Amino acid sequence: MTKITRRFAMVAIGATMVALTGCAASSEAAANTTRIGISVYANSSFITQGHEGVDAYAAENNIEVLWLAAEFDVNTQATQVEQLINQQVDAILLAPVQPDSLAPQLAMAKEKGIPVIAVNAQLNDTSLLASSVQPDDVIAGKQAAEMLFDHLGGKGSVVVLQGALGSSFEINRTKGIQEALADYPDITVLAQDAGNWSRDDSINLTRTWMNSFPSKIDGIVAQNDDMALGALQATREANVTIPIVGIDGIEDALNAVKDGGMLGTQLQHGRVELAAGLAVAAKIAKGESVEALYTYLMPPVTADNVDSVIANVVTDKDTFLKALPTLIEKNLKSGDIANEQ
């Protein structure tokens, strides 16, 4: 009995030591984990794509992500940011609903010592931001419009599908389109209105315009691909062909460019841009130095280069995601955060 008791005692001691070692390792891993809270304006097609990039970078860098979506409601986003502050995250990555929002919440985060980083959408007041990762939406809007206007030979009548009015990307993309119009005096805008980044809203708006301007619409500029695809559906239902351009480079739009349904788009790869935002937030949380602003310049996508773009965004996306954490580090060092090579 004594030998058996001793044997069990030794086993018990060994098991306890293994358990304690496991607990210590677990505690050490938890202590080294960076917790980043993320509040995005909505789970749009672009943001959903970006979520994949965030998850890929987080998995390789011991980052715990707390993901929240405001669904275009400023008050909801304010509440979400306050929740993240109360949860004492190490940093907050924010894609704001409106550029003039969240001042009290940013002040609260600063008071608590929690850095806030803006990504994809701007805030008017950047004084309380630790850094920002932003697309150049003015250039993107101008680039999209010029793509269409050149296709039309510099003459014609167009309609413009705007995003939700008042958002930073709507304001800046509209500015870019207006800059292009100034260079093309023979292009006339028949109508412009908010399609609210929505395919459904844009289907209805395009139907209304086709009824209001029968056979007079020579082209459609959409401030994002979801709205461009809504316009495409409406034109196909009416059995008419109208050249359409968009912005973002989401999968359905790239396929539409490939099959000729869309003239082109501007690639804003959500996986790359949002992962870059997460990387900057994590570096700040760890006390590393970063730039105040990183700018994402969207390359144009047409039938000439769409196949290579589809490889990274669609057909070989799993391979791309595996390489993404290394790519993000390389891009932050070079400053070219849109690079995919």
C-alpha positions, 0 to 999 in steps of 0.5 A: 500500500505504501509503494502504491500510495507513493507512486500515486503521490509522485504521479500527482506531484508530476501532474501538478507540476505539468499543470502549473507549468501549463498555467504559467505558459498560458499566463505568459501568453495572455500577458503578451497578447495585445488587445485591439478594439475595432469599431467600423461604420458597417459590415459592408462588402469592403469591410467584410473583406478587410476583416479577413486581413485583420484576422490573418494579421492578428493570428500571426502577431498574438493580437486579440481583436474585439470587432464591432460594427455600427451599421452607419449609426453615429450613436451606436458607434459612440456607444461601441467606442465607450464599451471598448474604453471600459474594456481597457483595450490596448488600442482602438482602431476606428473606421468612423461613420461621420467625420465630425463625430466621436470627439467626447469618446476620443477625449475619454480614450486619451484620458484613459491612455488608450491610443486611437487610430483611424482607418479607411474613413477620416475624422475632421479633428485628428488632434486626438488620433495616434495615427491614421491609415487612409485611402486618397479618396479624392484621387480615387474619385477623380481617377474613376471619373476620368476613366469613364470620361476618357472612354466617352471621348470627353463628351456625354451625359452621366449620372453619379451615384454618391455614397451616404452623404456626409461620410468622409469618403463620399465628400472626398470622392465627390470632390475628386469627381468635381475636379475631373469634371472641371477638366472635361467641360463637355461632360454633363451631369444629368443627376447625382444622388445618394445610393448609400453604398447600397446595391438595392438603393442604387438599383432603384435610383438607376431605374428612376434615372433611366425613366427620367432620362430615356436613352440620354445616360451615356455613363454612370460613375458610382462611388463604390462597387456595390452601387456600381453593381446595383446600377449594372443590375438595373441596366441589364434588367432594362436591356440597355448597355451603359458604361459603369465605373466604381471604386473598391475592387470587390470580388463581384466588381472585378468579375464584372470588369472581366466579363465586360459588365463594368468598364473599370474600378479602383482597387482598394484591397480591404484585406491590405488596408485594414490589416495595415491599420491593425498593424499600426494600432498594435505597434503603437500599443507596444510603444513603437514609433509610427508615422502620423499618416499612411496613405493608400493610393488605389491603382485603377483596374480595367480589362487590361489588368483585372486577371492579375488583380483577381488572383490576389483578391479572389482565386488565390486569396488564401495564399495571399492571406498567408503572406499578408502579415509579412507583406504588411510589415514590408509595406509599413517600412516602405510607406507603400501600403497598397503594395501587393508584391 
